[in-house]
Amino acid sequence: MNAGATSERVYDALKARLLDAEFHPGERLDPALLSESLGSSVTPVRDALNQLTGERLVETRTGEGFYRPHLTAPDLQDLYHWAGQVTALAIRSGSPASLPLCPAVAPDMDIAARTAALFQAIAQGSANLEHRRAIAAINDRLHAVRRVETLALGDLVPQIDAIAASAERGRRALLHEVSGYFRRRARMAHEIVRAAYRDS
């Protein structure tokens, strides 16, 4: 296996483990230990951790190495507000014809993947590539949180389905549903953070 293939495999595996919340918030990510579990040398692991730091899925502390970021309610509120703003920009920049292309996604997907697919579908309707990239990054950063939102918010499928269905009623309806989705989560950020730490 060449170095490029190894680096890509290690990056993909580490990212998947982070999105699945395999590591606790604030947990140290030791490159040597990770290299053993990933069957690689330390160098591709360090490279992957540095790349994931750039994606805000990992953080570094001077002289202390790599960590899964701590989750705080104010930070989560900011992320929800940012996600709502970017998603609204994506909706507003799309053509009216693009709105019905925001489908309800496969019901057998877990709620985090289902939510990510829905917001990525909304992003695809934007005429601005940066909206699509920003929403993809937001989806990654929120993935582990979305896995535990049900513990604080209850059944989320009806709200996801309502967002998907609202696209057929036009831009204003979609904006209304998306705004409500993010406002509710920002209000409940403290409870969601507590759920995330209980579940980890």
N, C-alpha and C positions, 0 to 999 in steps of 0.2 A: 504494500500500500504506500503510495507516495505521500510526501509531507503535506501537500495541498488537500488530499482526500482525508488524511488524519485530522488536520486542523478543522476542516468542515464538519467531520463527524463529531469531534469533541465539542465544537461550538453548538451544533444542533442538540447534542445530548444534554449539555449543561443548560441551555436555554429551556429545553423541555422540562428539566427538573425544577428550574426556577418557576416556570409558569404553573407547574403542578403543585407548587408550594411544598416541595420536598424538604426545603430548608426552612428553619424557623426565622421569623423576623429578627434581625440583629445577629444571626448566626455567622460565625467566621467560616470562610470558604478557603480551606487549606489546599493550595495547588498540589502539594505532594500526595496528600490523601486522595484527592479527586483523581489524580493521574492513575493511581492504583485501581480505583473502581472503574475508570474509563479505559483502562488498558492502553495507556499512552505514556509518553515521556511528559515531563513537567512543562516543557516549553509551549506545546500547543494549548495546554490548560491555561497557562498564564496569558497567552495571546487571546484566548476565548474570553477569559475574565476581563481583560482590558477592553475588548470589544463590547462586552455586555455592560461594562461600566459606562461606556459612551452611550449606551441605550437606556441608561438609568435603571437597569435591572439589578445591578451590583453597585456597591459603593466601595471606595478605598478610604482608609484612614492612614495618615502619614505614619510610616514606620510600623504599622500594625497589620497590613495586608488587606484582603478582600472580605466583604461582608454582604449578606443579604440586607437591604436597607430596612431600618426600623420603620414601622408604620405608625403614624400619629394622625389624630383626627384633623388638625389644621392642614396638614399636608394632603390628606385624602380629600378634604373639602376643596382645596385649591385644584387638585387634579380633576375632580368632578366638574368644577366650574370651567376649567380650561377645556375639558372634553365637550361640555355643552356648547361653549363658544365656537370651537372648531367645527363641531357637527352642524351647528346653525349656519356657519359660513359655507360649509359644503352644500347644504340644502339650498341656500339662497343662490349659489353660483351655478347650480345645475339647471338644465333646461326642463320645462314642465314635462316634456316627453320622457325624461329620465326617471321621474318619480315612480311610475308603476313597475320599474325594474328593481324595486326594493322588496324582495319576496319574503314571505314567512319561510324560515329555514327548517331543515329536517327536525321533526319532533324527537328523534332518538338521540340527538346530540345533547351533551351535558349543557347546563345553563350557561356556563362561561363561554364555551365554544359557540353556542347558539347566539349569544349576545354579540360576541365578536363578529360573527358572520353577518348579523343584521347590520351592525354599524359599518362594516366594510362594504356591504352592499349599498348603503346610503352614500358612503364616500365615493364609490365608483360612479355615481351620478354627477359628481362635481366636475366642472371643467378645469379645475386647478389641481395639478399633480401633487402639490404640497399638502393640500387637504387630505388626499389619500394616504400620503406618507405619514402625516401627523396622526391620523386616526389609527393607522396600523400600529404606530408606536404606543399610542394611548391604550389600544386594545391589549398589547403585551403587558404594559405596566399595571393594568387593572385586572388582568386575567386571574391571578391568585385571589384577589379581593372578591371577584365575581363568584368564585367557588364557594364563598362563605356568606354572601349577601342574604341568602335565603334564611340563615339562622337569625338574622336581625329583621328581615323584611317579609318573610313568609314566601308563598308561592309567587315566583316572578314570571312564569310563563304567560299569564294573561296580559301583563304589561308589555312584554316583548311582542306578543301577537297583536296588541293594539297599535303599537308603533308601526309594525309591518303593514297592518290593514289601513292605517291612516294615510299612507303614501298614495293610495288610490283616490283619496278625497282631495288631494292637492297639497301644495307646499305649506299653506297656512296650517292645515290639520297636522301635518307631519312635524312642523316646528313646535306646535303646541304639545304634542305627545312627547317629543324628545326633551323639551324644556322641563316638563313635569317629571320625566324620568330622572334627569340629573338633579333637579331641585330636591326631590324626595331623598335621594342618596346623600346629598350634601347635608341636609337636615339630620339624617340618621348616621352621620359619619362616626360619632363616638360609639354607637352601638355596633356598627360594622367592624370597627377596630377591635372592640372587645371580643366579638365573635371570631375574628381572625386569630387573636392570641389564644383564645380557648381552644380553637381547632388545631393549632400548630403543635 
